[in-house]
């Protein structure tokens, strides 16, 4: 019996016995050797001269990567396949994504990949991927073509990835991975780790802008496949790549050029390169080439399509120089979740909502506490027959909660008591009037003034009430009724004035100018202290009214600015600045409106401005909107009315809003 694989791809019984003998030794090397014997007709292309047994996983997932020369892809993170190619670049992804990859290999073997990545706002990006290469139902026969059964072979690798952007435009990451190989019922497994790095230097040269470098060391912690008491380590490999994008026009067209080298443990140096043409950020054509100094070049081709959050990629080419036919490779990537910019905005919205809720709850609690304090004080005064003070407290409680039935009921009770007291006093005055007919006119006048004052008092206009009562006292200085109401009103309003000052100041600090003005006007009606205090109240009302006018001008200016009526916006913002000349936000809107109102088409003032404008366009095309906006705003300060610069700023701001 011969000791080699037949040309038909079957195995002799002698081979079956030899493999069984190897399995009995429970050696990892025996297991892998047996795998190569049984699968030679199907998987011989994976037997690379790199040492170890990891060849089939070195193919790598992702139709885009395979179309661009494989190892050159380490500098271009674009989807969840970067978990394999360069975990250091994962934190460059702006939102979560899932990538599916499939290709058929020679002899019925398949290569499948599933990867998921999820960026966070501050702690980096996490990813998980799973790779499976395998073939089922390999038929083993002897020289007489008698079936000796079938065997299944698979190589499974589970990867857990993490990446974090660091200062100096550097991103680092790593994979922790679990490898498992199986041939029939025999298995070997081990754990390992990969290291990845992505560096995007900030070159001043326009030609070198947006250049990125990637480095991956696979199996920096070499997986040790164990079977029984023996083991074998999967060898390491180093991949280095660079990518340089070139923008074409301003509609999203670009060309990405990639270059990479790969050196494995005991393997030859491989060179990789690729090129990708991007049409308006939606459709791509790709080609790549890989070779070493002892084999023919391997060409690959591919295309891609992006629709909303869906990315479909296709690649066609050979995995190894001696492969007879080319393979079709297909990837589907679906983006999900919020981008980092959206996550930051959501977090800020939640923080502001929490603050707003806290303020509302605090105000509600304070209002309820004030209401209850007034009610308790009013009841205490009522129990002591101090009905006037009781009336003031219950009236204050009713103002805080007009819908409260309890405060209305108490106000009614106090009014009845006050009315009874009034009747008693009126009876006494009537007896005096009958006895002193000569003083009737005085009494009538005093009564008239008292009623006028009471009308003002009931309306909350305490200042006018005091003035009317003072006129009555001028004619009857001994009038007990007016004197009592006047003294009680002054006494009660003194404390209220200080409290109302504090409330008005607090509302003004919160920007509630109208409510603050209403309280100050109430203080005017109450007669807020002496002349100095009255002037202070009037000055505060004037200042708050000016602030309200400023807010209205700012609101109108902002409306015209949003509607792009820049000439009108300039007028409103200019008036707002007269009220608040040091407000930086209004100054910014005024300057933006004035620049756009006078914008004109003109050449760039110098080459430095032109170069930075091109750099901003490149940042815009690569989705780095904040960096693009910083550049555009800096050159707009040097060429204030350049319409191209202003239009670009407006475009970037719109992108940031989205």
C-alpha positions, 0 to 999 in steps of 0.5 A, a space after each residue: 500500500 502506498 503512503 501518499 494521497 491519491 490523485 483523486 484526493 482520497 486516502 489509503 487505509 495505511 494513512 488512516 491507520 497512521 493518523 489513528 496512531 498519531 491521535 493515540 499519541 495525543 500530540 498537537 503536532 500529530 493532530 495538525 499533521 493529520 489535518 494536513 494529510 486528510 485535507 491536503 486536496 482541499 486546504 493545501 493552499 494554507 500551508 504557508 512556510 511561516 512555521 506553526 499551524 495558523 496559516 488559514 486564519 492569516 487570510 483575514 476577513 473583510 471583502 474591502 480589506 482583501 480587495 485592497 491588498 490585505 495587510 495594507 488595510 491595517 492603516 484604514 479602519 472602516 468596519 468591524 473587520 478591524 478587530 482582526 486587522 488592527 484593533 488599535 484603530 477601532 476607536 477611530 470608528 464613530 458609531 457601532 457596527 456589525 460586519 458579516 463576511 463569507 467566502 468559499 475556499 477550494 475543495 468546499 471549505 468556507 471562511 466566515 467572520 462575524 464582528 461587532 464593535 461598540 464605541 463609547 463616549 469616554 472609555 474607548 471602543 469594545 469589539 468582539 469577533 469570531 472567525 471560522 474556517 472549516 470543511 465538513 465530510 472529507 471522504 477517506 478511502 483505501 486503494 480499493 476505493 472503499 470508504 473509510 468514513 468521513 472527517 470534519 475539520 474546523 479552526 475557530 477563533 474568538 476575539 475580544 478587542 479594545 481600543 482607545 484614542 490617546 494624545 498625539 493622534 495615537 490610538 492603541 488597542 489589543 485583542 484577547 483571543 481563544 483559538 480552537 482546532 478540531 479534526 473529527 473528535 480530536 481538538 486542540 485549543 489555546 489563548 493568545 493576544 494581538 497588539 495594534 496601533 494607529 498613528 495619524 501625524 499632523 503634518 504641515 505639508 499639504 501632500 502629507 495631510 491625513 496620512 495614517 500609519 498602522 502597526 499590528 503584531 499578531 500573536 504577540 502572546 502566542 496561542 499555545 494549542 494543547 492536546 494532552 500533555 503536549 503543545 504547539 505555539 501559533 507563530 507571530 506576524 508583524 504587519 505595517 501599513 500606511 494610507 494616504 487619501 487624495 480628495 477629488 473636487 468637493 463632492 465627496 470623491 476621493 482616492 485612497 492609496 495603501 501600502 503595507 508589509 508583512 513579516 511572519 515568524 520564519 516567513 518571507 517578507 510580503 509586500 502589499 498595496 492597494 488603491 480605492 476610488 470613492 465616488 461621492 462617498 457612496 460607491 467604491 472601486 478597489 484593486 490590490 496586489 500582494 507578493 514576495 520575492 519568490 512568487 508571482 504577484 496576487 491581484 485582487 479586485 473589488 467594489 463597495 456600495 454605501 446606502 444610509 447605514 448599510 455597507 456592501 463590499 465585494 472582492 474577487 481574487 486568489 488567496 495564494 499564488 498557486 491557487 487554481 481559481 479565484 474566490 468571490 468574497 462578500 461582506 455586509 456591514 451595518 452601522 447602528 446606534 448613536 455616533 460619538 457626537 450624538 452620544 455627547 449631545 444626548 448626555 448634555 441634554 440629559 444633564 440639562 433636563 436633570 438641572 431643569 427638573 431639580 430647579 422646578 422641584 425646588 421652586 415647587 417645594 419653596 412655593 408650597 413651604 411659603 404657602 403653608 407658612 402664610 397659612 399657619 401665620 394667618 391662623 395664629 393671628 386669627 386665633 389672637 383676633 388680629 384679623 388685619 394681620 390674618 387677612 394679609 397672611 391669607 391673601 399672600 397664601 392665595 396669591 401663591 396658590 389661587 386655586 386653593 379652596 382653603 385660603 379662599 375660605 379663610 379670606 372670607 372668614 377674615 373679611 367677615 370679622 373685618 366687616 364686623 369691626 368696621 361696622 362697630 367703628 362706623 357706629 361710633 363715628 356715626 354717634 360722634 357725627 350726630 354730636 358734632 354736625 360741624 365735623 360732618 364734612 371732615 368725616 365724610 371726606 375722611 371716610 371717602 379717603 378711607 374707602 379709596 385707600 381700601 379699594 387700592 389696598 384690596 387691589 394690592 396697590 398699597 402705595 396709592 392706599 397709603 397716599 389716600 389715607 394720608 390725605 384723610 389724616 391731613 383733615 383728621 389727624 386723630 382718625 383711629 381707623 385710618 391711622 391703624 390701617 396705615 400703621 398696620 399696612 406699613 408694618 406688614 409691608 416692611 418685611 414683605 418689601 425685603 422678601 420681595 426684593 430677594 424674590 425679584 433678584 432671584 427671578 432676575 438671576 434666573 432670567 425670569 425678567 417679567 416675573 421679577 418686574 411684576 414683583 417690583 411693580 407690586 412693591 411700587 404699589 405697596 409703597 416700597 419704603 422711603 424715597 431712596 427705596 422707591 428710586 431703587 425699585 424704579 431703577 431695577 424695573 428700568 434695567 429689567 425692562 431693558 434686558 427684556 427688550 434685549 432678549 426680544 431683539 436677540 430672539 428676532 435677530 436669531 430668527 432672521 439669522 436662521 432664515 438667512 436674512 443676514 442684513 435684518 439680523 445685523 440690525 437686530 443684533 446691533 440693537 441688542 449689543 447696545 443693551 448688552 455690549 459685552 455679551 460674547 454670544 451676541 457679538 459672535 452672531 453679529 459678526 457672523 451676520 455682518 460677514 454673510 451680509 457682505 460676503 463676496 466671491 473672491 480669490 484667497 488672499 494667500 497660499 496659506 489660506 488656500 492650503 488650510 481651506 483644502 485641509 478643512 475640505 479633507 477633514 470634512 470629507 473624512 467626517 472630522 467636522 469639528 477639526 474642519 470647523 476650527 480651520 475654517 473659522 481661523 482663516 475666516 478671521 483673515 479673510 472675513 468676507 470670502 463667500 467660499 469660506 463662509 459657505 464651507 463654515 455653514 456646511 460644516 455646522 449643518 453636518 455637526 447638527 446632524 
